[in-house]
Amino acid sequence: MDVLLLIKAAIMGIVEGLTEFLPVSSTGHLILTGSLLGMTDSKSKVFDIAIQSGAILAVVIVYWQRIWGALSGMGSSAQARKLVANVIIGFLPAAVIGFVAYKKFIKPYLFNAPVVAAAFIVGGLIILWVERRVQPEKTARILDVDQMTPMDALKVGMVQCLGMIPGTSRSGSTIIGGMLLGLSRKAATDFSFFLAIPTLLAASVYSLWSERHNLSSADLPLFGVGFVVSFLAAWVCVRWLLRFISTHSFELFAWYRIAFGIVVLVTAWTGMVVWAD
């Protein structure tokens, strides 16, 4: 296996792990990083989705006690059944829309630098508006995921579908959308993490299966490096984010999104960087 290719896989793993659960769009960052590294072929696109499983594992480990408590308590605890049911309900909209529209409409037309940059900027402006005008820490009616109803879960799940637009951010859509729907910052972040488990796992499995004819055993080192590095980066990021939101808003990420989107637009329009589709 080419050592340089493994280094590129590690870089992509770092990008995936650090951005998957922040409201900054891991897909957008992977598209742009892949363009710079020359990883834009069909196999690279499968790689981008497959290494999300490393980030999923990080969430499972960080929330292991809560997850195990919910799964093991389904037979005896109504609260446990409610949490599992809400995660399934929240997952369904993305499952349906992703199956119907992802390969035919979203992937062919939206995976490019201008769309990613525009989504970065618009998403940043929305975050600023929510943090300054809605003030979720004062108006939240749901302080913990256990207080969510099935309708709350469905609404957050529908908002999650916006994350299919590259540059929008799945986590950003669910967290900021959740706050708009009445969830506290902590509750919205927790539910976003729980919702990521079935959503990202389904995307990884579907991508690997549908592109299995383009893969071989020789690709295992590449995918293995991406998986491990993604897991480590995501584990650090999730633990940091949970501490960060206890005392900070998401405005920092909003300004980052706006600045990064502008950089992408300027470099693309001037030809300074060739952002390959």
C-alpha positions in Angstrom: 0.0 0.0 0.0 1.2 3.5 -0.9 2.5 5.2 2.2 1.4 8.6 0.8 -2.1 7.3 0.3 -2.2 6.1 3.9 -1.1 9.6 5.1 -3.9 11.1 3.0 -6.3 8.6 4.6 -5.1 9.7 8.1 -5.7 13.3 7.2 -9.2 12.6 6.0 -9.8 10.6 9.2 -8.8 13.6 11.3 -11.0 15.9 9.3 -14.0 13.5 9.6 -13.5 12.9 13.3 -13.1 16.6 14.2 -16.0 17.9 12.1 -18.7 15.1 12.2 -20.2 16.3 15.5 -19.5 20.0 15.3 -22.0 22.2 13.5 -19.5 22.8 10.7 -20.3 20.0 8.2 -18.0 17.1 7.9 -19.2 16.3 4.4 -18.3 19.8 3.3 -14.8 19.6 4.8 -14.2 16.1 3.4 -15.2 17.3 -0.1 -12.8 20.3 0.0 -10.0 18.3 1.7 -10.4 15.5 -0.8 -10.1 18.1 -3.6 -6.9 19.4 -2.2 -5.5 15.9 -1.7 -6.6 14.6 -5.0 -9.0 12.1 -3.5 -12.0 12.6 -5.7 -12.7 9.3 -7.5 -15.6 7.0 -6.7 -13.6 4.9 -4.2 -12.6 8.0 -2.3 -16.3 9.0 -2.0 -17.1 5.6 -0.5 -14.1 6.1 1.8 -15.5 9.4 3.0 -18.8 7.8 4.1 -17.3 4.6 5.4 -15.0 6.2 7.9 -18.0 7.8 9.6 -18.3 4.5 11.4 -15.2 5.4 13.3 -16.9 8.5 14.5 -20.0 6.5 15.4 -17.9 4.2 17.6 -16.6 7.3 19.5 -20.1 8.4 20.3 -21.1 4.8 21.4 -18.1 4.7 23.8 -18.7 8.2 25.2 -22.5 7.5 25.8 -22.0 3.8 26.5 -23.7 3.8 29.9 -26.8 5.7 28.6 -27.0 3.6 25.5 -26.6 0.3 27.3 -29.1 1.4 29.9 -31.7 2.2 27.2 -31.1 -1.1 25.3 -31.0 -3.3 28.4 -33.9 -1.6 30.0 -36.4 -1.9 27.1 -38.1 -4.8 28.7 -38.7 -3.1 32.0 -38.4 0.6 31.6 -40.9 2.8 29.8 -38.4 5.6 29.7 -35.8 3.4 28.0 -38.4 2.3 25.4 -39.3 5.9 24.8 -35.7 7.0 24.1 -35.1 4.1 21.7 -38.4 4.7 19.9 -37.6 8.5 19.6 -34.2 7.7 18.0 -35.9 5.4 15.5 -38.6 7.9 14.7 -36.0 10.7 14.3 -34.0 8.4 12.0 -36.8 7.5 9.6 -37.1 10.8 7.6 -33.4 10.7 6.6 -33.6 7.0 5.8 -36.5 7.6 3.4 -35.3 10.8 1.8 -31.7 9.5 1.6 -32.8 6.3 -0.1 -35.0 8.1 -2.6 -33.0 11.2 -3.4 -29.3 10.9 -2.4 -27.8 9.1 -5.4 -30.1 10.6 -8.1 -30.4 14.2 -7.0 -28.2 15.2 -4.0 -24.9 13.6 -4.9 -24.8 14.5 -8.6 -25.8 18.2 -8.3 -24.9 19.4 -4.8 -21.4 18.0 -4.2 -19.3 21.0 -5.4 -17.5 24.0 -3.9 -20.0 26.8 -4.6 -22.8 24.8 -2.9 -20.7 23.9 0.0 -19.4 27.5 0.5 -22.9 28.9 0.3 -24.3 26.4 2.8 -21.4 27.2 5.1 -22.2 30.9 5.1 -26.0 30.6 5.3 -25.7 28.0 8.1 -23.4 30.4 10.0 -25.9 33.2 9.7 -28.7 31.0 10.9 -26.7 29.9 14.0 -26.0 33.6 14.8 -29.7 34.4 14.5 -30.7 31.5 16.7 -28.2 32.3 19.4 -28.9 36.0 19.5 -32.6 36.2 18.9 -34.1 32.9 20.0 -31.9 32.5 23.1 -32.6 28.8 23.7 -31.1 28.8 27.2 -34.0 31.0 28.3 -36.9 29.6 26.2 -36.2 25.9 26.1 -39.2 23.7 27.2 -37.1 20.4 26.9 -34.1 20.3 29.1 -33.3 16.6 28.7 -33.8 14.0 25.9 -36.0 12.0 28.3 -38.6 14.8 28.1 -38.9 14.6 24.3 -42.1 13.3 22.7 -42.3 11.3 19.5 -43.4 14.4 17.7 -40.4 16.3 18.9 -38.2 13.4 17.6 -39.9 13.4 14.3 -39.5 17.2 13.8 -35.8 17.0 14.7 -35.5 14.0 12.3 -37.1 16.1 9.5 -34.7 18.9 10.2 -31.8 16.5 10.0 -32.6 15.9 6.3 -31.2 19.4 5.6 -27.8 18.0 6.6 -27.8 16.0 3.3 -26.9 19.3 1.6 -23.1 19.4 1.7 -21.9 22.2 3.8 -25.1 22.4 5.9 -24.0 19.9 8.6 -26.1 17.0 9.9 -25.1 17.8 13.5 -25.7 21.5 12.9 -29.1 20.9 11.5 -30.2 18.7 14.4 -28.7 20.8 17.1 -29.7 24.3 15.9 -33.0 22.9 14.6 -33.6 21.2 17.9 -33.0 24.5 19.8 -35.5 26.2 17.4 -38.0 23.5 18.3 -37.7 24.1 22.0 -34.8 21.8 23.1 -32.1 23.1 25.3 -28.5 23.3 23.9 -27.6 20.2 25.9 -30.7 18.2 25.0 -30.3 19.1 21.3 -26.7 18.1 21.3 -27.3 14.8 23.1 -30.2 13.8 20.8 -28.0 14.8 17.8 -25.4 12.4 19.0 -27.9 9.6 19.5 -29.5 10.2 16.1 -26.1 10.0 14.5 -25.6 6.3 15.4 -28.3 4.8 13.1 -28.1 7.6 10.5 -24.3 7.4 9.9 -24.2 3.6 10.3 -26.9 3.2 7.7 -25.1 5.6 5.3 -21.8 3.7 5.8 -23.4 0.2 5.2 -25.4 1.4 2.2 -22.4 3.1 0.6 -20.1 0.1 1.1 -22.7 -2.3 -0.3 -23.7 -0.3 -3.3 -20.1 0.3 -4.3 -18.8 -3.1 -3.3 -17.8 -3.9 -7.0 -15.2 -1.0 -6.8 -13.6 -2.3 -3.6 -11.2 -5.1 -2.8 -9.1 -6.5 0.1 -6.3 -4.3 -1.0 -8.3 -1.3 0.2 -8.5 -2.6 3.8 -5.4 -0.7 5.0 -6.7 2.6 3.5 -10.1 2.2 5.2 -8.6 0.8 8.4 -6.4 3.9 8.8 -9.3 6.2 8.1 -11.5 4.4 10.6 -9.0 4.4 13.5 -8.0 8.0 13.0 -11.6 9.1 12.7 -12.5 7.3 15.9 -9.7 8.9 17.9 -10.3 12.4 16.6 -14.1 12.1 17.1 -13.6 10.7 20.7 -11.6 13.8 21.6 -14.0 16.1 19.8 -17.2 14.8 21.4 -15.8 14.9 24.9 -14.5 18.5 24.3 -17.8 19.6 22.8 -19.9 18.4 25.8 -17.7 20.5 28.1 -17.7 23.4 25.7 -21.5 23.8 25.4 -21.9 23.8 29.2 -20.4 27.4 29.2 -20.5 28.6 25.6 -22.9 29.2 22.7 -22.3 28.1 19.1 -21.4 31.6 17.9 -17.8 30.6 17.5 -18.7 27.9 14.9 -21.0 30.4 13.1 -18.2 32.8 12.5 -15.9 30.0 11.5 -18.5 28.8 8.9 -18.9 32.2 7.5 -15.1 32.9 7.2 -14.4 29.4 5.7 -17.2 29.7 3.2 -15.9 33.1 2.0 -12.4 31.6 1.6 -13.7 28.8 -0.5 -15.7 31.1 -2.7 -12.8 33.5 -3.2 -10.3 30.8 -4.0 -12.7 29.0 -6.3 -13.7 32.1 -8.3 -10.1 33.4 -8.6 -8.7 30.0 -9.5 -6.3 30.0 -6.6 -7.5 26.6 -5.7 -9.2 24.0 -8.0 -11.9 22.6 -5.9 -12.7 19.4 -7.8 -16.2 18.0 -7.7 
